[in-house]
Amino acid sequence: MKKIGLKDVANSAGVSISLVSYVLNGQAVQKKVKKETAKRIIEAANNLNYKPDLIAKSLKMSKTHSIGLIVADIDYRYTSGITKAIEEEAKRCNYTVIYGSSNERRDAFVELINVFTNRRVDGLIIIPVEGCEDQLHLLQGYGIPYVLVDRLFKNIDSSYIGLDNFQASYNATEYLIKLGHKKIFFCNYHTTLFHLQERNRGYKKALLDYKIKFKPDWLIEIPNIPEDRYENVTHGLNDVFEKKKECDAVFFASDNLAICGLKYFIEKQISIPDDVSVMSFDEYDEFEIFYCSITHSRQPLKEMGTLAVKTLVNLIEKRGVRKHITLKADLVAGKSCKEGMISV
């Protein structure tokens, strides 16, 4: 049987070999390849069952009993919690975990995919970055099992372990409303990632159900750049508090946004909860040393990590099919939300 090469993919897609190379090596954005062209190349590669030499060799060799774990931000408490659970369950299943962080950068994500396929891992557990759909399509085309955790893409049929982000955000917002808060600001990342958009949607739906009119400037959107996070959160909150906008509460869509917000409030001598109530999605280690306990949504990290490994091992050993598992968050009441306000 004839071996399929880059030239065959190029002929099928009607493009040059160099364009095929750019797309299949994750350089489509860097080389400014049009989205339609990149999609056509990926479809051609999948239809022809194209496999690079490296992947083809690895598929013929015995299992390595190793799992690649790609996280989006190594400093995120969510990451440390779920990584521990993944390592523990993998050990029980006789697998070793090799992991790396993309730091929310697509180029780093592509590099990690290449590193792990070079290491011939048996499968991948992935917390994906924004805009990495092409790489996930390629993994499917190569037949490499993977499970997405926390984040999913609606246009990709993948195994997924995550949270009901809509309901968790709705419940947290409802909690604030029932305490009497009417002017609730929501601080989230400016992103197309589905799980964060669901948090926006849950927040807005709770306001709607309780007949509180949402104002566009209540949504504080922060660029998802880890190294600039505090500066960007400061800028967003300055727009609220230095301009003296009416604000009862700030709901932070992640713990790393919340910790930046708490540092800001300390710096500006804004008292919690006397001056403003604070709600966080997820918890952060530094919350424990803050002068009041922070009310937050808690994700079942141990269960998520355990299920991710079990699902992946079943895929590796061909004992399972792709599945979506959605879990619920718990609301942990602290002392950061002011009680006894006028009910709506």
N, C-alpha and C positions, 0 to 999 in steps of 0.2 A: 504493500500500500504506500502510495506516494506521501512523503512527509510534507506537511503544509508549512510554508515559510512566509516571511513578511511580504515577498513579492506576490504570493497568491492572495493575501489579504488586500494588498494595494490594488490588484487587478479587480477583485470583487467589489471593492468600495469605489473604484474609479478615481483613486488618488495616488500620490507619489509614495514610494517606500519610506522616504524620510518623514512624511506626515504620519504614516502608520507607526513608525518607531517612536515619534514624539508622544502620540496618544497612548500607546501600550506601555510606555515607560512613565506615564503620569505627568508628562510635560505639556499637555494640551493647553492649559491656561498660560503657562510661562511662554510658550511659543505662539500664543494668540491664535490657536486653531479654533475655527468656528464651532459652536456647540453642535450644529446639525451635522457637520463633517465628522466630529469626534464620535457622535452617536452612530453614524453610518459605519465608521471603522470598527467600533466595538461590536456592533451587530454582525458585521462581516466576519470578524475574528471568532465570535461565538458560533455562527452558522457553519464555519469551516472547521470548527473544533481545533483552532490553532492553539498550540501550547509551546512556549519557549523551551529551549533545550533543558534549562534548569528545572522547570516544573515537570517536564516529561520524565527526566531522570528520577526525580524525587518520588513520582507516583509509582515507579517500578520498584523502588526499594522498600525495605521493611519499615515498619512504624518506628518512630523515634520516641514515642511516649512522651512527647513534649507539646505544650500548648503555648501559643503566642498570645500575650495580653497587651492590647494597645489602649492606653488611657489618654484622655484629652488634656488633663492638667494634673500633674503629680502633686501639686500643693493643695488640691481640693480635698477636704476631709472626706467627701463622698468616695474619692478614689482610694484612700487608705483603708476605709472601712470595707469596701467591696473587694479590694485586692486581697485582704486577709482572708475573707470568706472563700474566695476563689482558690487561693493557695491551699487552704485546709481541705476543701472538697477534692481538689485535684490530687492531693497526696493520698487521700482515701481511695481514689480511683487509679492509683499508680501512674500518675502523670506529673511531670515537672512543668512549672510555669516560668516562661521567659517573658519579661515585660519591658515596655518602653513608653515614654510619654511624647505625644505629638505637640504638646504645649499650644493646642488649638491652631496649629499651622498645617495647612494642607500639604506643603512640600515635605515636612517632617513625617506626616502620616504616610505619604507615598514611600518615603525612604524606609520606614519601619516595615511596611508590607514587603518590600524587597528583601530586607534583612531577614525577616522571619521565613520567607519562602526559601531563601538561601540556606537557612538553618534546618530546613525540611521539617518544620513543625507539622503535627498531624492535623491541627485546626487552630482557629483563632477566636478569641473573645475580644470584641471591639467596642469601645466607646468612641464613636466616629466624630470626625470634625465636619464642619460645614463644607459642602461642595465636594464630597468624596465619593459621590455615587458611581462615577466611572470605575473606580478601583473595586468597589463592591460587585459591580457587574462582571468585572474581569475575574474576580475570585470565583464567582459562580460559574463562569465559562471554563475555568481551569479545574472545576470540581473540588475546590478546597473548602471543607466545611467551616462555617463561621457562625457565631451568634452575636447579635447586636445587644448591647446593654444600655439602658437609660435613654438612648436616642434611636429613633428609627426614621426611615424615609418611606413615605406612603406609596411611592412608585416602585419600590423594590420588595419583592417577596422574600423576606429573610426571617430566620428565627429571631425572636426578640423577647427579652426579659426587661420589663420596665414598670413604671408607675402610672396610675391613673392621674396624670398631672392636672387635667381639667378639674376633677372632683376635689383633689387635694387643695388646689388654689381656691376653688369655690368655697370649701369648708373654712379655710383660713380667713377669707374675706368676710364670710358670713359671721364668723366669730367676732370680728371687729365691729361689724354692723350691730350685732346684738348687744354689744357693750355701749352702743350709742354713737359710734363714729359715723360721720356722714361725709367727711372730706378725706378720702383714703387715697394716697398716692401709691403708685406701683412702680418699683425700680427693677427693670429687667434689662437683659442684653438686647441690642439691636441685631436681630438674627433671623434667618429663615428656618432654623432648627425647629422641628415639629414640637418637641416636648416643651420648649420654652414658649412657643406660640399657644400651646394648650394652656399654659399657666396664665397667659394674657386673657385667653378666652374665659377661663373659669372665674377670674377676677371680675371681668366685665359682666358676666352673666349674673353673678351674685348681686352686683350693683343694680342691674336691671330688674331682677326679681324682687328686690326690696325698694324699687321705685326711687333709686338714687341716680340722678342724671350724671353720666360719665362726661368729664371734660378732657379733651385731648391732652392738655398740659399736665394732667394727673399721671400720665404714663411717662416715666423718666427712662429713656433708652440709652444704654451705655455700650460703646463699642467693645466687642469681645476680644480684647487684647490684654492678656494677663499682666504683662509688665507695666501697663498704663492704667490698671484698674482703679487704684486709689485716686489718681489725678482725675480720671473721668467721672467717678462717683462724686467726688468733691465738686466738680463743675456742675453736675446735674442737681445736686442738693443745694448748691449756692443759688441756682435759678429759682428754687422754691423759698428758701429761708432768708436769703439776703434781699429778695424782692418782696418778702413778707406776704407771700401767698397764704391763704387760709388752708391749714393742713392739720387734721386731727391725728393722722397715723401714716406711717410709711411701711409698706409691705415689700420686703426685698425678695426677689425671685430665686435667690441662691444664697447660701451661707457666706460665700466669698464676697458677694456684694454687701451682705449685711455687716460683715466685720469691718469693711471700709466705711460703711455708714456710721457704725458705732464710734469709730475713731474720729470721724468728722464731728459727730455730736459732742464728743468730749472736748475736741479742739475749740469748738464754737460755744462751749458751755451751755449746750441745750440739754435740759434735764429729761431723762426718760424714767417714768412715763408722764411726769408732770407737764412738760412742754409738748411732747409728742409721743405717741405710742409706736412701738416697733414690733413687727412680725417678720420672721425669717422662714424661708423655705429651706429646710435642712438645718443642722446644727454644726457649730464650729467649736474646736477645742478651746479657743480663747473666750468663748461665751462664759466659761466657768469662772473666769477671773473678773468678769464685768461686775459692776456694783449691784446689778439686779439680774435675775434669771430671765433669759430671753424666750418668749413664746415662739414656738416653731413647729413646722411640719416635719415629722421624722419618717424617713424612708426605711423599709425593712431590708437593710443592706446585706445582712447575713443570708436571708432567704433568697435575695436576688442573685448573690454570688454563687450560692449552692445550686440554684436552678440553672444558672448559666453553664456551669461545668457539666451537670447531669445532661442537659440538652445537647451540649457539644459532643460529649462522649458518645451519646446515642447516635448522633450523626456520623461521627468518625467510625464507629463500629457497625454502622448501617442497621441500627436497631430502632431508629426513630425517623420521624418526618419533621419538616419545618413547622414551628409552632410559635404563636404569640401568647405570652403570659403577662397579664397586667395585674399588678398588686396595688394594695391600698396603703395610704400613709396614715399615721396617727398624728393627732394634734396634741402637742405637749404645752400645757398652759404654764407660763412663767409669770413674772411680775413686771413685764415690759409693756403691758397694755393697760391703760387707765380704765378703771371700772366706775360704774355709777354715773355714766354720762346720760344725757337725755335720750330716751329711746326713740327710734324712728317709727 
